Amino acid sequence: MAESLRYIGICTITTASYKRLPGPVQWHPDMQACIIGDRVIVLKGGGLHNLLAGYNISAFETARLPKSAYPGDVLCNVLAWDKFIVGNSKTADTVVQQAAQNIKSTWIDVKQGYAACTVALVDEQSAITADEGVADQLERYGLKVLRIRPGDIRLPGYSYGFIGGCCGKLAPDMMAFTGKLDKHRDGTRIKAFLGDRGVRALELLEGELLDVGGLIALN
């Protein structure tokens, strides 16, 4: 997958395994980091801070060390864009919450602790999710939400993965996916939803969608 991205001129940074997190998701970016405004926030005690420094990217660490079980594993698991942040305020780290306050973001509070995993942000006004509670909250704040069915996304070690973990926005008009959308029951609807917003799907791998913890664009 990284080779496919490099082929189109995108530099990739691969996260290393962080042993404090649950085994199947120890290397997932959406478990290890989030971006709030111009701040990159990473888990305390992991190697990502030093890894990013090698690319001249400054990062702030969480106040707490992560734990191997929920809710201690979702300190960074929020999704931020424009003036909004979606996440569970009871589980997000205080450094994440303070960063949100500093830029006066509106916090869309959800019960789902794995907010970044469960939401694929298409643009500032629209998103895709299989989580009904998250969808309800996003719609309350005026977003257009495509509700898809859970499943059809592979995540070894779990029954299935999440839509946010198998994709990422690479450009205003391009969203990359880690497999073929045709392998998902709602793949046709997803493509249409993207197309209506001028976004094309770039399928990086053959076969079923794979939850890799998402693709986080740093620039």
N, C-alpha and C positions, 0 to 999 in steps of 0.2 A: 504493500500500500504506500509506504514512504517513497518507494521508487517511482510509483505512478505520479505522486505529487511533485517529486523532483523533476520528472520529465517535463512537466508544464511550468517549471521555473519557481516552484515553491520550496523554500528551505524548511526542513522539518526538524523538530526537536522531539526525541523519543523519551518519554518519562521512564525512570527506572522503578523497579519494584520497591515498595515501602512496606516492610514486614509488619508494621503495626496495623495495617488495614486487612480486611478479610481476604483470604487467599485468592479467589477468582478475580478480584478487582484491585489488587495491590499496585498495579501499574497504570490504572485508569486516570487520565488527566482530570476528569470531572470530579474525582474523589480527592485529588491532590492540590487543585488550584482553582482560582476564579479571578475574574478581572472586574474591578469596581472602578468606573471612571478610568483614570490613567494608572491605577494601582493594580499590580499583580500580587495576589495574596496566595501564599503556599503554606502547606502544612509544616508546622514546627517539627524540627528534628529529622526531616527527610533530606534527600540529596538534591531536590529540585532547586532550592535556593542557589546552591553553588553551580549547578548545571546552567541555570539561566544567566548567572554572572559571567560565565564563559562566552555568552553571546551579547555581553554588555546590556543585559536586561536586569534592572533592579527589581527586587521582590521583597515583600513584607511577610513575615511569618505569623501564623496564628498564635494566640496567647496560650492555647492549650495544645498538649500532645494528643494526637488521635488515638482511638481505641479500636479494638478489633470487632466490636459489636455496636449496633445502633443504640443510642444516637451519637456515640462517640466517634463514629466513622464519617460523619457528614458535616464536619466543621466548615468546609469550603463549598458545600454542595448547593450553591445558589446560582441563579442566572440573572445577569444584569445587562441592561441595554437602555439607551436614551435616558429617560428619567425614571425608569422602573427597575425594581429588583424583585424577583419571585423566589421565595424560599420560606423555610420554617424558622421563624424568629426565635423559637425555643431551642433549636439545635445548632443554628449558625454561630460561629465563633464571634466573640466580642470585637475582634479586629475587623472582621467582615462587616459587622453592624455599624461600627464607628466610621468605617470608610464610606458606607452608604449615607450616613448622617452628614458627613463632611461635604458631600456633593448634593445634599438635599434631595436624594432620590425618594420616590414613593415606594414603600415596601409592600408588595402584594403578599400577604401572609397566607401560607397554605399549610395544611397538616402534613403533606408529603415532605419528608426530610430529604429525599433524593430528587429535589426539584430540577437540578441541572440534567439529571439522567432522563427524566420523564418528559422534558419539553424540548422540541426543536423549534428554535426561533427562525422564522422565515424573513421577516423584516420588522420594523418598529411597531407595526400594527397587526401582525398576524403570527400565529404559531400552530404547531401540531402536537397533539398529545393523546395518549390513551387513558390518562388519569382524569376521571370525571370531576373530581373535586378541584383539581388544578384548573381544568377547563372552565368550570363555573366561575372561579375567582378571576381568571383572565378576562372572561366576558364581562364581568361586573365592572372592570376597568376599561372597557371599550375595545378590547382586542377581538379580532376575528379568529376563531379557533376551528381547526379541522380536527374532529374527534375520530380517532381510528380505533380499531380493535386491538387488544393486547395480544402479544405473541408474534410469531413469524420473524423474530429477531433473536439470533443465537447468542447465548452467553454461557459458555462452559462453566459448570458448577451450579447453575441456577436453571429453573424451568424455562425462562426466556429473558431476553434483555429489553431495553427501552429505546424509544425512538431518538432521544437526545444523545444516546451513547453510540449511535451508528451513523452520525452525520455531523456536519459542521459547515458554517457559512464561510466561503473562501473569498467571495467578492459580492457586491450588491446584487449581481445577476447570476451568481453561481453557488449552489450548495452541493457539497460532496457527500456521497454515501458509500458505505463500506461493503456494498453488494448490489444485487439487482433488485430494483423496486418491484419488478414483475413477480418476484418470489414472495411478496407480501400481499395478503388478501386485499389490502386497501391501497396497493401500489398505484393503480390507475387514478384513484382519487387524489393521492399525494401528488402525482405528476401534474394533474389538472390544477390543483390548489397552487402549486409553485408557478405553473405557466400563467395563471391569471394574474400573478404578481410580477411577471417578467423575470422569473428565476428559473434557470435550467438545472437539471440534476446531472451531476457528474458521478458516474458509477465506477468506483476505483477497483473493485474486485468482482470476480465471477461468483455466482451462487447466492446463497441466502445472506441477508443482512447480518452483520456481526457487531455486537456491542463491544466497542473498544474503549469506551469512556469518552467518546466524542472527539471532535477536532476543534481545538481552541485557537483562533487566529490572534496572534500577538501584534500584528501590524497590518 
